[in-house]
Structure formats: structure tokens, C-alpha cells
Amino acid sequence: MYHKFIKPFPKDFLWGASTSAYQVEGAWNEDGKGPSVIDMGKHPEGTSDFKVASDHYHRYKEDIALFAEMGLKAYRFSIAWTRIYPKGTGEINEKGIAFYNDLINELLSHNIEPIVTMYHFDLPYALQEKGGWSNRETVDAYENYAKTLFKYFGDRVKYWLTINEQNMMILYGAVLGTFDSKIENPQKELYQQNHHMLLAQAKAMKLCHEMCPNAKIGPAPNIISIYPASSKPEDVIAASNFSSIRNWLYLDAAVFGRYNSIAWSYLEEKGYTPIIQEGDMEILKNGKPDFIAFNYYSTSTVAESKNDSSNKNSTGDQQIAIGEPGVYRGVSNPYLEKTQFGWEIDPIGFRNTLREINERYNLPLLVTENGLGAYDKLEEGDVVNDDYRIDFLRKHIEQAKLAITDGVNLIGYCPWSAIDLVSTHQGFSKRYGFIYVNRDEFDLKDLRRIKKKSFYWYKDVIESNGEKI
């Protein structure tokens, strides 16, 4: 839709940036922190582990000062479950509470709103050894963990995110390192885990409203528009299938407290339906989000399934192929450019995704990840000319503005990432940050912080409330 007048970003818009605990903090076994599934997992050959990462744990004051200089209104970060409960449950680690208290207070002293992800892939390994999310006791452990976070930090944190990219853990857990490959019937087990996560999320949302009446809470899946490869009706059905399985299954459960009908028919057809105990659907209905947070990097394009090996294709992440016989087939979109890592770039798809979520759920929306991973080069004089990142973000912010003009209630934009960190399965050389961290995959060098060109650009964007892009 063409608009003669483009609406501005709201005056209290949350211009932010994002990280996650295991990708940025380091100090993986310090001050009482227990091991997580990420700590104990295998890393792709030739890529860094997460033991030191960006050493944010020891340098958070320096980092937050830089965030403040950039003008951030909000900082989206995650709390490491194993810093609070080293074994997932049981005794609280006071040093973990102290670290996040200090981090939150430091942010607030710079007038930066903390946006807290409660769980970002890093399940305590002690819980994994008892079955992880396949074990219903993990629901109780998460509820107890949530209660602890609300008790200690709820007086200052106004925005909570329950689970980061739950849909990616279910669909692509093997790539993310969150899935136990020893499970016998993996797909059925994954959807049972999914059901338990949905219950945990609903319980946390209800608890947040009871314990923190001034706070808001919502889910944080990865949501993208799915395009049919053509106007051929079979391709349109395939796109509808994948949208429901990838997107709406997770948000329908979070917002409406029910399973999406197309996704449920898929689970029935494949024999993946979870065991639903008496009272479970009531729990889902009682968990009501105040907003929807979501991560967006690119769209996907799918075609009619040919019911053969041609179904699976990579349409974005080089290590993630999509497609399933009898359901949909992944294809490339010939109209889109790609990043150095093979991800399709689709700013207009961002606007479309915002519109789709808005129309389905009519809730405020918060973008919690959007960014460009690239091989940044540190030049002489501590210069990083990441014009490609500026171009990517500029185009997405332009489309966000158009989505607001379309009527979308967008409350914030937190690109990935605030500072360079370890990419979940592609190491440290795939950089996303506004701030360069001087290290590579295995040589930690001096971990010096260096402002990239995009740092200064984003500072201007925030200062002008999105007018100067």
C-alpha cells in the first residue's frame, strides 16, 4: 500500500539492541555457575566455544557505557538459568543474583530499559540429564526459576520474554545444539517437549501478572512470512502448511491458549501428537501475553511437496534445510539478494511479517532480533566500515516505519546484536554487532571494544527517533 503520509515512530519507542547470556558473557564456570546444554554440547569444527565469548561478564560496565553512548533506550539480554540455579533447581546461587542485579542497576543508571529473556537455548545440563523438556518436571523447574527472577528483579524489569525461539528449538534443535540426538522417536519427542515448553511459558506469564503487576511479558519466537513459490494453488497450500507449522502453532498457543488447527492436523497425520494431561489446556488458556516479541532475519519460500528427496532445500541459513514430504518443499526466492552466509535479505518481508502478526493477534509487537552477520574487517586506525550492515538495517527500519503507518502497534526494535558475540553455530567470525570485539575464533587477543561505523549511524537513528536513517 502506498501512503502519502508516513507516520513517525512513537515518542517512547524502544530503540535497543540484543544479546544472549551464553553468546556474550563468557565466565562459563565462574562464581558458582553450573553447566548448560550449550556448555556441554559439541561445537562445529573450526569455530569458537562459549567459554570466554565476549567476556561481557567481566566487562559489562564498559559495555553498558558504550550502549549509553550509542543512545540505546533498551537492552535485550538473557539471564543464564545456570547462574541462578546451577542445577536447574534446588539452591539459589547468590553470586548469580548479584551479577544480574548489578547489570540491571547499571543499565537503569544510564536510563536503559532492561528487556529480559528468561531462557535462551541454555537449559541447565543437570535437567537435561533427567530428560530435559521431555521430563514434565522441567515445567516445574522453569516455573520455580521464573518465580525467582520475578522476586529478585521484578521491581525493576518491566519487559520479560519467556522463551527465545521455541519454534527453532523444535524445528532445528540439532543445528542449535539444544537437542539430544540419542532420543528414539525424535519428532514425536520434540513435540512433547514443545507442549511442555508451552505449559511452562503459560505458567510464567500468569505468575508474572500476579507477582509483577506493572510488568509486561510475552513469547519470543522467530516469525517470518512464508511465500508460495507461485500462484499455483498447491504452492499456496504448501505455504499455508509451513506458516502454521513454523509460526502459528507457537503464537496461537501463547495468545489464544489452543493448538493451531492446521498444525494439529499435521501432528495427527505424522503421529507426532503430544500427550496432553487433564488441565493442560486450562493452563494454556490462563497464560495471556501482554505483547509479542519476535526475531526476524528473512522470509522463506516454499512450493508443493513432490514427496521425494527434492523436498529439503536450504532457503536461508546454509546449515538449515527446509521441506517435508507431503507437506511443503523449500525453494530459493529469485527476487532476493543473499548475505555472505547465504541468508536471503528481505526488508519488505519484514513489513509483511509485522502486518501478519498484527492482524492475527492485535497485540503490541517488539522486534527482539534482526541483523546482518558478516566477516567484518578491522582496518588501520581502529576502523570498521560495515556499510553493508547499515544498508541492511536502514532498509528494515524503513519498512518498520511503513508497517507503523499500516497500523501495526510496534513498540520497539532491538537488532542483533549490541556487540560482537559468538554465533550459535558459526563462531566468532560471523559478526553482528555495532561494537567490534578484538578477538577471533581461537585467539582472544585483547578483547578490546571498537565502535564500528554502524555504531555512529545507529546513534543518529536513535537521536532522531528514526527520522535520520
N, C-alpha and C positions, 0 to 999 in steps of 0.2 A: 504494500500500500504506500502510495506517495503522499507525504504530508507537506503542506505549505509552511506549517509552523512546527518546529521541533522543540519539544518540551525539554527544560533543563533537568539535570539531576536534582533530586530533593536536597534541601539545605543541610539536613542531618545525615546525608548519605555516608555509609561506612566504607570509605576508601581504605583498603587494607592490603595485606599480603599474608601468605600462609607458609607453614612448615609442618612437620610431624616430629614427634619425640625421637624415634629411633633413627630418623634420617639426618637429624641436625645436632642432637645433644652430645653424642659420644658418652664417655663415662659409663659404659655399659654394665660394669660390675662394681661401681663405686658407691660409697655411702649407703650400703645395705640393699641396693637394687638387685632384684632377682633376675634370672634369665627368662627371656620371652621366646616364642617360636621363631622370631626373626633372628635373635642371637644364636639360636641353636641350629638354624637352617643352613643349607648349602648355598653358596653364592656362585653365580656364573663365573666360569674361568676367566681370569684377566680383569675382574672387577673388584673393587674395594669391599671390605666388610663394613660393619656399622659400629665398630668398637670405639673409634675416635670421631668419625663423621666430621662435622664442622666445629666440634669442641664447644658448642653453644653452652653446655652445662657450666663450663668454667669461664665463659666469655659473654654471658647473657647481658651484663650491664653495658658492655661496649656495643653489643649488637643492638640493644634497645635504644641506646643513644643515637645510633645510625638510623634506626627506624623513625625516631622522632625527628631527626634532621631531614629525612625524606618526607616527613609530614603525615605519616600514617595516622589515620583516625582509629584503626582497628588492627589487631594482630591475631590471626587464627593459628593456634598451635594445639598440639595434643599433649595430654598427660599420659606418661608411661604407667600403665596399670601396675607393672612390677616395681616401680619406685614407691608406690603407695602400699601395695600388698606384694611382697617379694614372691610369695607362693600363690598369689591369686586371691587368697582369703586368709583368715587367721589373724596374725599380729600385724598391726599397722607399723610401717617404717616411718618414724618421726622425721628422719632426715629428708625423706621424700616429700612429706608435707611441708617442711621448712623451705625446700627448694622452690616449690611451686607458689608458696606464699610470697617468697621474695620476688619471684618472677612477676607475679600478678601485681604486687605493690610497685615494682619498678615500672611496669607498663603504665599503671594509673598515675604515677608521679609525673609521667610525660604526657598525660591526657590521651593515652592509647587504650581503646576499649578491648579487653580480652575476650576473644571468641574461642571457647574451649571444646576441642574434640575429646570425648571421653575414651574412645577406643579406636585406634588407627592401625589395624592389622596385627598389633603386637600382643597377642594373647599370652598370658603367663604360661611358661613351659610346664610348670607344676600342674596346671589344669589340663594342658594338652596330654600329659602322661595319664590322666584319668579319663581320656576320651574327648577332651576339648568340647566344642559345641555339640558334639553327638551326645554328650552326657548332659542330661537335663539339670544337673546340679550347677552347671556353669551359668545357667539363667539366674539362680540364686546368688552365685558369686558376683555376677555383674550387678545385680540389684544392690547387694551389700556395698560393692565398690562405688556405685552411683550415690548411695546414701552418704558415704564417707566424703565424696567430693562436694556434695551439696552442703554438708555440715561444715566443712572447713573453708570452702571457697565461695559458697553461695551468697555470702553477704556482699561480695564484690563483683562476681561474674554474672553478667546479665544475659549472655548468649551461650547456650550449650548445644553441642552436636552429639548425638547419641553414638552412632557407628559410622565410620568413614567407609564409603564404597562397599557396603554389604553385598551389593549385586556383583561386584568384581571378585570378591572372595568366593562367591558361589560359582560364578561362571569361569573364572580364570585363576583359581587358587593355586594351582600348580606353578604358574608363572610368577605369582606374587610371593610364593614361599609360605603360604598360610595353610596349605592343605596337606594332610597326612596321606601320602601315596600308598600306604600299606592297607588302606581300607578296602574291603572286599567288593561291595557294590557301590562304587564311588558316587554315581549320580543320585541314587536314592538317598544315600547318606548325606550328601551335600544339601538336599532339600529338607532333610530332617534338621540339619544344623541351621539352615535358613529359618525354619519355623521357630527354633529355639531363640535365635537372634531377634526375630520379630517380637517374641514374648518379652525378652529382656529389654528391648527398646521401649515397648509399651509400658512396662513396669517403671522404667526410668522416667518416662515422660510424666506419668501420673505422680510419681514421687517428687519430681521437680516442682510441679504445681502445688503440691502440699507443703514442701519444705522451703521453697523459694518463690513466694507469690509475686515478686517483682521481676523474676527472670523469665526468659523465653527459651524454648527448647524445640529442636526439630531433627529430622533424619538428615543424612548427608551422603546420598548415593551418587553414582556417576550417571548422569542422564543426558541422552543425546537424541536428536531427531533421527529417525530411520527413513531413508528414501527407498521407494521402489525403483528398480533399475530402468523401468519403462512404465508406460501407461497400460501395459498388458495386465488384465485383471489378476492373473496368477501371481505376478510380481507384487501387486498391491496387497494381496492376501499375505504373501511372504513377509512384506514389510510390517503388516499389522501383527503377524505372529511374533516377529522378533521384537517389536516395540513392547508387546505385552510381557514377553518372557524376560527381556532385558531391563525394561523401565518400570512398567505399570504394576507388575507383580509386587514390587517393593514399596512403591508410593501408595498404591491402593490400600495395602495392609496398614501402612503407617497412618494414613489420613482417614480412611473410611473404616478401618478395622475389619476388613474382609479380603479374601483372595480374589484377584482378578480372574474373571470367568474364562478368558481365552488361555491364560497361563495355567489355570487349574485343569482345563481340558487337555492341555499339553502334558501336564504331570500324570493325569489319568492314562492317557494314551501310551506314555513311555513307562508307566509303572513306577513313577517317582513320588507318588503322593506321600506326604509325611503322616506320621501318627499324630492325631490331634486329640488331646485328652479333654475330658469334660471340664468346662470352664475356660478353656484356652481362648475361644472366640470372644468371650466376655472380657478377658484381659486385653485382647487386641482392641476391642471397641472403646475401652476406658482410657487408652493411651492416645491423647489428642495433641498433635504438634501445633505450635504457635506460628511456625513458618517452615518453609522447605529450603534447606541448603542443598546445593548440588555442585558437582565438579563437571566441567565441560572442557574437552580438548578438540574433539572433532565429531563429525557425523559418521554414520555407516550407511552403505547402500547394499541392498540385498535383492535377489531375484528368486524366481520359483526354484524349488529344490528339484534336482534331477535324480535324486535317490541313488547317487553313486559317489565315487571318491572325489568328484569335482566340487562337492558341496563346500569343503573347507578352504577358505582363502583368507589371506591377510588383507585387511582393508584399512589398516591404521598402524597399530603397533606391529613391528616386524615379527615379534615373538607371539603375537596373539592372532590366531586364525579363527574366523567365524563361519558358521554354517552347520546345519544338521540335517541329515537325510529325512525327507518327508516334511520338513518344516520351513527351511529357508536356505539360501546359498549366498555366501558373501561374494561381492564383486567390487572392483575398483570404480571410483567415480571419475569419469574422464574430464569433468569440468573443474576439478580441484587440483591445486598445486600440493606438493608434499614437502615435509621438513626433511632435514638431513637423516632423520631416523625413520623415514617412511610413513609418518603420520600425515593424513590428509588435513589441509588447512581450510576451514570453512566458517568464516566470521558470520555470514548471512545465516548459516545453520544455527549459530548461537542465538540470533534473534528469534528464529523459528522455534528453537527449543524452549526459550523463555516464554514464548506465546503459548506453546502446547501445554506446559506445566501450569501456567496461569489459568488457562481455560478449563483444564481438568479439575483443579483443586482450589482456585480462588483464595490462595494464601500468599502472604509476603514471601518473596524469594531472595535468597542470599547466595551469591556465587562464591564458592569456597576454594575452587581451583580453576585456573585457566592460564595457560602459559606455553612457552616455546623452549623445548630442550635443544641445545646446540653445543658445538665444540667452540666455546669462547676462547679467544686468543688474548693473552696478556702482552701488551706491547710496551715498548720502552717508555719510561715516564709514568708507569702505573696507569695505563690507559686500556680500557676495553671498549672497543667500538662495536656494540651489539645493536646496530641499526635494524637488523632483521627482527630482533625481539621487540623493538619499539614499533616497527611496522605491524607485527602480529597483534600486539596489544592495542595499538591505536585502532585498528580495524574492528577489533572485538568491542572496544569501548564505544565506538561509533554506532555499532549495531545494538548495544545495550541501550543507548540513548533513544534509538528508534523504537526499541521494544517498550521503553517507558512511554513514549509518545503513542504507541499502540494500546496503552492502558495497563501494561504489566506493572505490578507493585514490587519493584526491585529496590531492596533496602541497602544492598552493599555489594562490593566487588573486591574479592581478595585473590589476586593472581598467585599462581605457583611459580616461583617461590620468593619469599622475602630475601633470602640469602642462599648462596650455593649450598647444596647438600648432596647426600648420596642418593642417587636414583634407585628406586626399589629393585629393579633387575638390570640396570645398565650402568651402575657405578657412578664415579665422581666426574668422569669426563663429559657426561651428559649434564650440562649446566642449565639451570633455570633462573637463577637469582638476579636480583637488582644489585647485589653486592657479591663481588668475586672473593672467593676464599682461596688463598695461595697454597694449594696442595694439589697433588694429582692422585691417581689410583692408589699408589703404594708409598710414595714419598710425601710425608706430611709437611715438609719444608718448614715455613714459619707460621702457617695458618693465618697470615695477615689478611685483614679485610680491606678491600679496594672497591671504591664506588665505580660502577660501570656507567656508561653513557645513559643507559636506561634509568639509572637511579635519578639523575638530574631531570630527565624527561618526565618521569612519574611524579616527581616533586612538583613540577609545574602543572601537571594534570590535576593533582590534588588541590594545590593552591587556588586554581581557577575553577574548582568543582566541576571538572570535566569540560570546561569551555575551551581550554587551550590544549588541544591534542594534536 
